[in-house]
Amino acid sequence: MPICQPPPPLKPGDLLKVIAPSGALREMAAFDKGIEIWRSRGYQVKVSPTIDDTFGYLAGTDASRRQQLLDAWQDPECRGILCARGGYGGMRILEDWTWMVGRGARLCAPTFLPKWLIGFSDITALLWSLSQVGISGVHAPVLTTLAGEPDWSRQRLFDWVEGRPLPPLQGTGWGGGVVTGVLLPANLTVATHLLGTSIQPNFDGVILALEDVTEAPYRIDRLLTQWRLSGAFTKVKGIALGRFSRCEPPANISSLTIEEVLRDRLSDLNLPIVSNLPFGHDGCNAALPVGIPATLDADKGQLSV
């Protein structure tokens, strides 16, 4: 996977646009708090006029959600795109989608500058797609989860997009030494459904950073087994595991625990692995840049960018 380029650092006064590319917006109080956090940093935040549209479980039709993304991407004044929430639907708007990034491109102003794209969970699809044109997004809290982050996690996000370095993240090392590679964060379920599509990046030299939520252990087993059977792990250099929240087995049913599944499906790959890193759903969701050189120390249990 080629190294991606972060957009120019943000600064107070910059315009950020809010889109809902995935699931229907439901958590309005949390959404408003997330917007206020960005505004309190001095940013202009403009919300798409169709942000509260619905089409079943989606935040409007594919055409409407795609237009939100296009409007933000085309706007020469916009410096960053904030995703309202995850859910499902991001991959649907990527059908027939092209990130126009060249000078004078049909869909962009001649003075086009890369924009920050910030989100996680279902936003994995957009982040991976954007990485294909060499632009680094940020796997980080969406607006409906930002207010629930501890101060250090919010500061980490702002530090990265404003051009400051990030400290290492501490987890649990499984052993296997130290490896460098290109960091590729993702929600495991979404990433698995992107395998074999045009959105899947080249995994050669990648450090995968995976998390998930509300998937029973047997489902995580099934997802990881698909990666194994497809050969997707073959060229991966290391794996960083975040939180697998609400992934407990059903009551009164014989099951492996989620920790046992992860060990069973990953420990024989002969890769450096670090688990229990502070990113994912239902807790600290430390910002992780996409497509940036990273170091995984599976002896010390650290992930550094």
N, C-alpha and C positions, 0 to 999 in steps of 0.2 A: 504494500500500500504506500503510495507517495505521501510525503509529509505535506500537511495542509498549512495554509497561511492564515493566521488570525486577522480579522479586520482591524483597521486603525483603532487605537484605544478610544473609548468613550470618555466624554467629559461633561460636567454639569451644563445644562442648556441644550444638549443634543436632543433631537426628536426620536422617540421610540414609538413604534406602532404595535398595537395589541391585536392579535388574531386568534380565532378559535378554529384550528384546522382539523379537529378530531371530534370528540364527544360533545354532546349538548351541555351548555353551561348551566350548572345547578347551584353551585356553592357561591352565591352572590356576595355574602358578607366577607368570606375569605378572599374572593376575587377583588373586591374593593380595597381590602387591606393590602393586598399585594401591589395594587396600583399606587396606593399612597406611599408605600415604602420606596418605590422608585422615584416618585415625585418629591419625596422628602430629601432625596439625594440631589435634587436640583434639575432632574430631567423633565422634559416635556413628554407627556404620555398621551397619545391619541388612540382612542378605542374605535375599532371598526364599527360602522353603523349597523352592521348585520350580525354583531357579536352574539346576540341572544336569539338568533334564528334557530329553529329546530326542524329536523326531518327524521322522525323516529328517534333513534339513539344518537343521531349525528347533529352537529351544530349547523344545520342547514344542508342544502343540497351540495353535491360535489362541486357544481358550477359556482355556487355562492362561496364555498370555503376556498376553492381555488382562486377565485377573484380577490378574496381578502389577502391571500399570500401574494398574488401578482401585484395588487395595488401597493402593498408595503414594499415589495422588492423593486418596483419601478420608481418609487418616489425618491427623487434625488436628495431631498431633505432628510429622509429617514436614515438613521444610523444603526438601528437595531430593531429586531422583531421579537416581541415577547409573546409566548404562547399562553393562552388563558388556562388551559387544562389539557390532560391527556384523554384517556378513554379509549376510543377506537375511531379510525377513519382517516388517519394521515396518509396511509399508503394509497387510499382510493384517489386522492387528488394528485398523486404522482403519475397516474396514467396519462401519457401524452404530455408530460410536463418537461420543460427544458429550463435549466438555470441559465439565463442569458447574462453572461458576465463580460463579454468582450466589448471593446470600445466601439460605440456606434451600433451595438446589437439592436435587433428589431424591438425588443421589449424593454430596453433600458436606455436611460439618458446617456449621451456621449461621455459625460464625466462620471460614469458609474463607479462607485466605490463598494467593495464588499460590505455586507451588513452582518452584524451579529444576529445569530438565531439561537434563542435560549429556551430550553425545555427538556423534558425527559419522558420516560414511559412510552406512550404511543408516538411521541415526537421523535423517537429513535429513527423512524422511517425518513423523516425530513433531514435529520442530522446526517444519516448515512448517505442520503442522496446528495446533499450539499457537499459532502466530503469528496464525492466523485469529480467535482470540478475544482478541487483544491482549496476550498474555503473551510476553515475550522469554525464549527458551531460550539455550543457549550451544553453539555449534559448537566442540567442544573434545575432547581425548582421552577415549576410553572407558577403563574400568578396565584392560583388557588391554594398553593402549598407554601409560598414564600413566607407568609406571616408566622407560620408554625416552626420555622427554622430557628435554631439558636443563633445568637449574635455572631459567633465565629464563622458559622456556615454562610450567613448572608455576606459577611465581610469578605470571605473567600471569593464569592461570586463577583463582588464589586472590585476586589483587587485584580482579578484576572481580566475583566473586560475594560478596566481602567489602566491596564498596562503594568501592573505590579506582579512580582513573582509569588509563587504559591509554596507553602511549606509542605513537607511530605505528609501523607496520610498513614496512620498506623493501624495495622490489622494483626492477623495471626498467620505467621509463616508456616508453610507445610514443608519447607526445605526444598532444596534443588538449586540453590545458588542465586546469582544475580544476572538479570538479563535486561537489555535495552531493546526498545521497539517503538512502534507507532501506536499510541493509545487509541482504542476504539471502544467507547462505552456504549451500552445498550441494555434495553429490557430484553430478557432472554426470550420471552414468548414472541414479541414483535420481531426480534432478530431472526428467530427460527423460521418465521413465515416469510422472511426476505431471502432466505437461502435459495440460490439458483435463479434469482431474478436479476434484472439489470441494476437494481438498487444495491445489491450486495457488493461491498468493496472487496478488493483483493486482500485476502488474509495473510499474505506472505509478509512476515516480519511484524505482525500485529501483537500487541498486548490487549487481549479482550478484557473488558471490565463489565461484568454481568450482574444484574439484580432482577428480582421479580416479586410479585405479590399475588395473594389469593390463588395459588396453584398448589393442589395437593401433591405430596411427594411423588406419587406415581406419575403425575403429569410432568413434573420437572425431570423425572427419569426418562419419560418418553421424548421430551424436547432434547435432552442431552444425547440420548441414543440416536436421534435423527442426525445430530451433528457428527457423531462418531461414524454412522453408516454412510453418510454423504462424503466423508473425508475432509470435512470443513476444519477440523483441528490440525490437520497434517502440517501446515506451514506456520501455525500460530506459535509465537515465542514464549508466551506466558499468559496466565489467567489471574485476574484480580476479581474477587467475589465480594459484592456488597451485601445488602440485606435481602433476605428472602422472607418477607413478612407475611403473616397470616397464611403460612404454608404448612400448617400442622395437619397431620393425618386425621381423617374423620373419626369420630368417637366410636369405640367398640368394634373397630375394624383392624385386623392385623396389617401393620404397615412398617416400613422403614421410616425413620425420621428424615427431615429434610437434610440434616447434617450427614446422615449415613448415605443418603442418595448422592450428595455432592462428592463425598469421598469415594464411593463405589464407582461412579461414572467418570471421575476426573483424575484420581490419584495414579492410575496406571498409564497416563499419557506421557509420563516422563518430562513434564513441564514444570517450571517454577510456578507455584500457586500461592497466593495470599488470600485468606478469607476474612470475614468479619470487618471489612472496611466500611467506613461510615458514609455510605451512599445508598440511595434507593428510597422506597416508599416507607411511610410510617415511622419516621425518625430523621435524624440528621441526613441531609442529602448533599454532601460536599460536591461542589462544582468540579467537573472533569472536562477539560478541553478535548475536542475530537481531532484526531489526526496529528497530534503533537508528539514529538519524541518524549519518551518516558522511560523510567527505570523501575523495575520490579525486583525487590530484594526479598526472596522467599525464605531467607534465613532470619533476617531481622523483622520480616513482616511489614515492609514499607513499600508504598507506591509514591514515586516522585515524578514531577514534570518539570 
